[in-house]
Amino acid sequence: MEQKLRKPFKSTRKNKKYDVFVKKDGKIKKISFGQLPYTHFRDKIGVYSNMDTNDKEQRKRYLARHGKATDNNSSKWFSHKYLWGV
């Protein structure tokens, strides 16, 4: 099945929430992000929206631990964008 670049979908990997295909160094690579069974701030994709906390203090602590995501082809960037509302 052909997947679109940069469009997250439910992961087939054990203990991961989502996968996404990106073009990196001229090659198509699959990146997994979001650790099961941990909660997140808000799931923008919607598959795991039952795990949303909407807790701004939790998001603040998460971002303090993980820092800013600068590489838009990294699992960190996708996690920040789709699970932590950054």
ChimeraX commands (.cxc) that place a marker at each C-alpha (Angstrom):
marker #1 position 0.00,0.00,0.00 radius 0.5
marker #1 position 1.42,3.37,-1.06 radius 0.5
marker #1 position 1.64,5.91,1.75 radius 0.5
marker #1 position 1.85,9.67,1.34 radius 0.5
marker #1 position 4.88,11.51,2.62 radius 0.5
marker #1 position 4.52,13.32,5.97 radius 0.5
marker #1 position 1.00,11.95,6.62 radius 0.5
marker #1 position 0.94,10.01,9.92 radius 0.5
marker #1 position -0.96,6.72,10.23 radius 0.5
marker #1 position -1.49,4.13,12.97 radius 0.5
marker #1 position 1.74,2.27,13.63 radius 0.5
marker #1 position 2.36,-1.40,13.00 radius 0.5
marker #1 position 5.31,-1.36,15.42 radius 0.5
marker #1 position 4.85,-2.73,18.90 radius 0.5
marker #1 position 4.56,0.03,21.55 radius 0.5
marker #1 position 4.37,2.91,19.04 radius 0.5
marker #1 position 1.32,5.05,18.26 radius 0.5
marker #1 position 2.05,6.34,14.77 radius 0.5
marker #1 position 4.31,5.94,11.75 radius 0.5
marker #1 position 5.06,8.48,9.04 radius 0.5
marker #1 position 7.05,8.34,5.80 radius 0.5
marker #1 position 9.57,11.14,5.19 radius 0.5
marker #1 position 12.14,11.84,2.51 radius 0.5
marker #1 position 15.54,12.08,4.16 radius 0.5
marker #1 position 18.92,12.11,2.41 radius 0.5
marker #1 position 17.17,11.32,-0.89 radius 0.5
marker #1 position 15.54,8.16,0.48 radius 0.5
marker #1 position 12.05,7.41,1.79 radius 0.5
marker #1 position 12.21,6.40,5.46 radius 0.5
marker #1 position 9.57,5.35,7.95 radius 0.5
marker #1 position 9.66,7.06,11.34 radius 0.5
marker #1 position 7.67,5.87,14.35 radius 0.5
marker #1 position 6.59,8.20,17.14 radius 0.5
marker #1 position 4.45,8.23,20.28 radius 0.5
marker #1 position 5.09,5.67,22.98 radius 0.5
marker #1 position 2.27,3.37,24.07 radius 0.5
marker #1 position 0.81,3.26,26.74 radius 0.5
marker #1 position 1.78,6.81,27.78 radius 0.5
marker #1 position -0.66,9.70,27.63 radius 0.5
marker #1 position -0.18,12.89,25.62 radius 0.5
marker #1 position -1.60,16.41,25.59 radius 0.5
marker #1 position -3.92,16.18,22.56 radius 0.5
marker #1 position -3.94,13.69,19.67 radius 0.5
marker #1 position -4.50,15.72,16.49 radius 0.5
marker #1 position -4.77,12.54,14.39 radius 0.5
marker #1 position -7.51,11.10,16.61 radius 0.5
marker #1 position -6.75,7.37,16.83 radius 0.5
marker #1 position -5.60,7.64,20.45 radius 0.5
marker #1 position -7.71,10.63,21.51 radius 0.5
marker #1 position -8.94,8.58,24.48 radius 0.5
marker #1 position -5.43,9.11,25.94 radius 0.5
marker #1 position -5.65,12.93,25.77 radius 0.5
marker #1 position -5.02,14.72,29.07 radius 0.5
marker #1 position -5.30,18.39,27.98 radius 0.5
marker #1 position -3.12,19.07,31.02 radius 0.5
marker #1 position -1.03,22.18,30.32 radius 0.5
marker #1 position 1.25,21.47,33.28 radius 0.5
marker #1 position 2.04,17.98,31.90 radius 0.5
marker #1 position 2.82,19.51,28.48 radius 0.5
marker #1 position 5.09,22.09,30.11 radius 0.5
marker #1 position 7.03,19.35,31.94 radius 0.5
marker #1 position 7.26,17.22,28.77 radius 0.5
marker #1 position 8.70,20.13,26.77 radius 0.5
marker #1 position 11.15,20.96,29.57 radius 0.5
marker #1 position 12.47,17.38,29.46 radius 0.5
marker #1 position 12.61,17.05,25.67 radius 0.5
marker #1 position 13.48,20.54,24.48 radius 0.5
marker #1 position 12.71,22.12,21.13 radius 0.5
marker #1 position 12.34,20.02,17.97 radius 0.5
marker #1 position 14.37,21.56,15.14 radius 0.5
marker #1 position 14.58,18.73,12.55 radius 0.5
marker #1 position 11.18,18.46,10.85 radius 0.5
marker #1 position 11.99,14.90,9.73 radius 0.5
marker #1 position 12.43,13.54,13.26 radius 0.5
marker #1 position 10.12,11.54,15.50 radius 0.5
marker #1 position 10.50,14.30,18.08 radius 0.5
marker #1 position 9.13,16.91,15.67 radius 0.5
marker #1 position 6.13,14.74,14.73 radius 0.5
marker #1 position 5.43,13.93,18.38 radius 0.5
marker #1 position 5.51,17.62,19.28 radius 0.5
marker #1 position 3.24,18.57,16.38 radius 0.5
marker #1 position 0.64,15.79,16.55 radius 0.5
marker #1 position 0.61,14.72,20.21 radius 0.5
marker #1 position 1.79,17.68,22.27 radius 0.5
marker #1 position 0.24,20.65,20.42 radius 0.5
marker #1 position 3.45,22.58,19.89 radius 0.5
marker link #1:1,2 radius 0.2
marker link #1:2,3 radius 0.2
marker link #1:3,4 radius 0.2
marker link #1:4,5 radius 0.2
marker link #1:5,6 radius 0.2
marker link #1:6,7 radius 0.2
marker link #1:7,8 radius 0.2
marker link #1:8,9 radius 0.2
marker link #1:9,10 radius 0.2
marker link #1:10,11 radius 0.2
marker link #1:11,12 radius 0.2
marker link #1:12,13 radius 0.2
marker link #1:13,14 radius 0.2
marker link #1:14,15 radius 0.2
marker link #1:15,16 radius 0.2
marker link #1:16,17 radius 0.2
marker link #1:17,18 radius 0.2
marker link #1:18,19 radius 0.2
marker link #1:19,20 radius 0.2
marker link #1:20,21 radius 0.2
marker link #1:21,22 radius 0.2
marker link #1:22,23 radius 0.2
marker link #1:23,24 radius 0.2
marker link #1:24,25 radius 0.2
marker link #1:25,26 radius 0.2
marker link #1:26,27 radius 0.2
marker link #1:27,28 radius 0.2
marker link #1:28,29 radius 0.2
marker link #1:29,30 radius 0.2
marker link #1:30,31 radius 0.2
marker link #1:31,32 radius 0.2
marker link #1:32,33 radius 0.2
marker link #1:33,34 radius 0.2
marker link #1:34,35 radius 0.2
marker link #1:35,36 radius 0.2
marker link #1:36,37 radius 0.2
marker link #1:37,38 radius 0.2
marker link #1:38,39 radius 0.2
marker link #1:39,40 radius 0.2
marker link #1:40,41 radius 0.2
marker link #1:41,42 radius 0.2
marker link #1:42,43 radius 0.2
marker link #1:43,44 radius 0.2
marker link #1:44,45 radius 0.2
marker link #1:45,46 radius 0.2
marker link #1:46,47 radius 0.2
marker link #1:47,48 radius 0.2
marker link #1:48,49 radius 0.2
marker link #1:49,50 radius 0.2
marker link #1:50,51 radius 0.2
marker link #1:51,52 radius 0.2
marker link #1:52,53 radius 0.2
marker link #1:53,54 radius 0.2
marker link #1:54,55 radius 0.2
marker link #1:55,56 radius 0.2
marker link #1:56,57 radius 0.2
marker link #1:57,58 radius 0.2
marker link #1:58,59 radius 0.2
marker link #1:59,60 radius 0.2
marker link #1:60,61 radius 0.2
marker link #1:61,62 radius 0.2
marker link #1:62,63 radius 0.2
marker link #1:63,64 radius 0.2
marker link #1:64,65 radius 0.2
marker link #1:65,66 radius 0.2
marker link #1:66,67 radius 0.2
marker link #1:67,68 radius 0.2
marker link #1:68,69 radius 0.2
marker link #1:69,70 radius 0.2
marker link #1:70,71 radius 0.2
marker link #1:71,72 radius 0.2
marker link #1:72,73 radius 0.2
marker link #1:73,74 radius 0.2
marker link #1:74,75 radius 0.2
marker link #1:75,76 radius 0.2
marker link #1:76,77 radius 0.2
marker link #1:77,78 radius 0.2
marker link #1:78,79 radius 0.2
marker link #1:79,80 radius 0.2
marker link #1:80,81 radius 0.2
marker link #1:81,82 radius 0.2
marker link #1:82,83 radius 0.2
marker link #1:83,84 radius 0.2
marker link #1:84,85 radius 0.2
marker link #1:85,86 radius 0.2
view
